[in-house]
């Protein structure tokens, strides 16, 4: 529950987190001591109790948002549980747990391992929460050359080519290398320089080329932008490698394909 609160930045109190965790613990004690019908046990465990636990913590959330938070809670639980099951039964972790955990050093080792696993899972979830709905698969096509990248829809990217009055998308140079190498004619690429005042600098100049089109794969549709302007950025746009392209805030829907 703490992982969910930190990841989703839920505005709550420590008391509510403790109450939610206490409810979950009490329910586990109840189902372990009392003989409850399996169907009822699953219904209350996965729906009723989970809903109440989330509602206690995220008390300001509407019904739909609570359901989404519940799904994320299931994902975290299944991921951690599945990892623990695999480590225990399919590696030496089970043997280590039974023979070493009884010692003080073994207990300390298990605590440190738990913290490490928690940090890894938290990092993955935080990246999804931050970028999940904004990162798209994009194809960049020039002639017979096609490259595929991950692109972030960046509302802060308002870069525009004043010469052709086009919105400019920004791509890491390494990703565009194949297109540049196979299209050495700078005239055909409409090579030019465009001034900018972002990307961590107060001002600068970016090389810009035109490609035949870019295809953005959204959830239920494709958006194709013909004669798209692409800026070549000599560096990394994201330190974690989640994306290597910044889509312009103005994405044309004129050539949309369902």
N, C-alpha and C positions, 0 to 999 in steps of 0.2 A: 504494500500500500504506500509506503514511503517512496518507493521507486516511481509509482504512478504520480504521486503528488509533485515530486521534483521534476519529472519529465514533462508533464502536462501543465506545470506551473499553476496548480489548483490553489486558489485562494482559500485556505482553511487554517485551522488551529491545531496545535499539538494534541490538545485534549480530544478533538474529533478523530484524529488519527488513532489515538490510543483506544478510544471507544469502539471504533470500527474493527481494529485488530482484536480487541477483547471479545466482541461478538463472534468473530470468526473462530477464535480459539474455543469459546464456550460451545459453539455448535459442533466442533470436532469432538469435544469431550462427550457431548450428548450422544452422537451417533456411535461412539466407541463403547459407551456403557449401556445404551438401550438398543434393543432389537427393533429396528425400524424397517418397514417395507422398503425394498431397494428402489422402487420407482419413486416413492415419496422422498427418500433420502436424496436421490439425484435431483428431483424437482426443487426441493428446498435448498440444496447445496449450490446448484448452478444457476438458479433463478432468484428465488426469494431472498436468501441470505446474502448472496452477492449483490443484489439490487440494494438491499438495506445498507450494506457496508459502504457501497459507493455513494449512496444518498447521504449517509452520515458525514462523509468527508466532503463531497461536492454538493453541499446542500442548496447551492444557488443554481445548479444545473437543471435544465429542462429535461423532459423524459427522453427525447431522442439523443441528447448529449450524454445522458447517463448510460444508455444502451451502448453507445460507442466506447465509453470508458470501460464498461463491463467486458466488451470484446477484447480490448487491449489488456485488461487484467487476465483474461483467459489465456491470451497469447503469451504473456510473461510467465504465468503459472505453468503452462504446458511446456514452454521452452526450458525453464529451469528444471522442472520435474523430469523431462525427457533427458536432459543433459546429465542429471544426477543418476537416473536409471542406467544410462549407457555407461557412465564411468564406474558405477558400482558393479554391474554384472559382466561387462565386456572388457574391462581393464583390470589392472592390479589394485585399483582404488578400493574395491570391496575388501580385498585381503588386508590392505593397509589400514582401512577403517576399523576392521575387527581386531587387528593385532597391535596397531600403533596408537589408535585414538585414546586408549586408556591411559597413556602417559601424558605428562604435562606438555612436553615438546610436541607430541602428536596433536594434541588439542589446539595448541597455538598454530600449528601448520594448517589444520583444517579451517581455523578462523581466517587466516590470511588467504587461503584458497577461496573461501566464500566471499571475502571482500573483493578479490580479483574478479570472480565471476559476476558479482553484482555490478562492478564498474564497467565490465565489457557489455553486459546486457543493457545497462543504463545508457551507455554511449550509442549503441545501435538504435535504441528507442528514441533517444534525443535527436539523432540525425533524421529519423523518419518523421518525427513530430515537426522538425524545422523545415525539411525539404520535401517530405513525401508527396505533397499535393502540388508542388511547384516545379518538380524536375520531370522532364519529358525526354523520351527517346527522339532523336532528330537525325534525319539523313540529309547530308549536304552533297549535292550533285553538280558536277561540272563535266560536260562531255560524257565519256564512258567511265569516269571516276566517281565513285560514291564512297563517302566516309560516314560512319555512324558514331554519334557522340551523345552524351548526356547533357541536357541543357536546362539551365535554371531560368524560369520566367522572372525577370528582374524588373520590378516596377520603377526602380531607380535608374534604369538604363534608358535615357531619353536621347541618346546620341543620334544625330541626324546628319546626313550628307547634304550639305547646302548646294552642291553642284547639280545633283540629280533629284534633290528633295525626297530622299529615301530614308526610312529608319534603318539604323545600322545595328546588326547583331555582332557580338564579339566572340571570337574563337581563339583558343590557344594555338600558337604557331605550330607546335609539334603535331597537332591533329590535322592541320591543313597541309602538311608537308607533301603528301602524295599529289594533291591537287596542284600545288605550286610547281612541283617537279615535272608533272605531265602537261603543264600549260605554261611554258616559259615565255610565251608571247604576252608581255605586259599590256599591250594594246587590247588584245582579246579579253584580258581579264579586267579591263577598265581600271587599271592600277592608278590610285591617287592617294593623297594624304588628307586626313580629316583631323581637325583639332578637337581635343576633348578636355574636360576638367573633372575627371573622376578617376576610378581605379587606384585610389590611394595617393594621387598626385594632384597638385593644384591646377596644373595644366600640362599639355603635351600634344604629341601628334601620333596618330595611328595610321598605318598603311591599310587601305581598304580595297577590296576586289569585289567583282560581281560573279556570282555563280548562276547556273541555269535555274536552280530552284532549291529550296529547303522544304523538307516534309516534316511536320511536327505531329507526333503521334500522341494525341490526347486520349482520355479514357475511352470515349465512345466514338471518336471521330479523328480524321486526319485534316490538318491544315497545310495547304501547299502555297508557298509564296514564291512566285516566279521572279526571276531576275533579282534575287535577294542580294543586298549589300552585306558583306562580311568583313569585319575588321580583324586584322592579324595582331594578336597580343603576344608579345615575346615574354612569357612567364606563366605562372600558374594562377588560375582564377580561384581555386579552392584548395586549401592546404590538405584537406582530407581526400581529395580526388573524387568527391561526390559528383561533380559536374565539371565540364571543360568548355562550356559555352554559356554566354549570357544572351538570352533572347531580349529583344527590344520590348519596351512596355507597350508599343503599338504593334500588335500582331494582326495582320490583315485576315479577315474571314471571307474575302471575296471568292477565293478558290477552294472553298471547303468541300471535302468529300466525306460522306458518311461511311 
